[in-house]
Amino acid sequence: MIDASNIAELEKQAYRNFERIQKSLIGLYEVLSITYGETSENICFKAGQDNIIGLYENLLELLLNEKGLNHLVRSIKDSKIKLDVTLSEY
């Protein structure tokens, strides 16, 4: 059985993880704007910006979908979903 202190620590960890994800997305945006310049005419900047926004929106939707999220977590634990994504393959 999970006691109250463990639950509190798990909740704190979830908040830390979420904050780190937000900071990482902001960092990606900053790198993108440094690399390509923050102009609407630059197609690479616009595409990167759209992907960062899409990633964040989908993350929020996933977190708010409790039943779906629970099913997803079970599938991950049962190794039914491939987690390792090698970006260089794309």
RAVEN-V68840 format. One record per residue. N is the residue number from 1. D_CENTER is the distance of its C-alpha to the mean C-alpha in Angstrom with 2 decimals. Layout:
((N D_CENTER) (N D_CENTER))
//
This chain:
((1 29.43) (2 26.68) (3 28.39) (4 27.39) (5 26.58) (6 24.12) (7 22.43) (8 22.35) (9 20.84) (10 18.12) (11 17.35) (12 17.42) (13 15.05) (14 12.50) (15 13.00) (16 12.83) (17 9.50) (18 8.11) (19 10.30) (20 9.26) (21 5.63) (22 7.82) (23 10.35) (24 8.62) (25 7.89) (26 11.45) (27 12.69) (28 11.75) (29 13.53) (30 16.39) (31 16.89) (32 16.98) (33 19.49) (34 21.54) (35 21.74) (36 22.54) (37 23.63) (38 22.38) (39 24.68) (40 24.34) (41 26.80) (42 24.66) (43 23.12) (44 20.74) (45 19.41) (46 19.18) (47 17.43) (48 14.78) (49 14.45) (50 14.23) (51 11.42) (52 9.29) (53 10.46) (54 9.91) (55 6.23) (56 6.13) (57 9.04) (58 8.03) (59 5.34) (60 8.43) (61 10.82) (62 9.67) (63 10.03) (64 13.29) (65 14.65) (66 16.12) (67 18.44) (68 16.17) (69 13.54) (70 16.57) (71 17.78) (72 14.61) (73 14.74) (74 18.45) (75 18.00) (76 15.77) (77 18.42) (78 21.14) (79 19.74) (80 19.83) (81 16.48) (82 16.02) (83 13.07) (84 14.23) (85 13.47) (86 15.90) (87 14.97) (88 18.59) (89 19.80) (90 18.60))
//
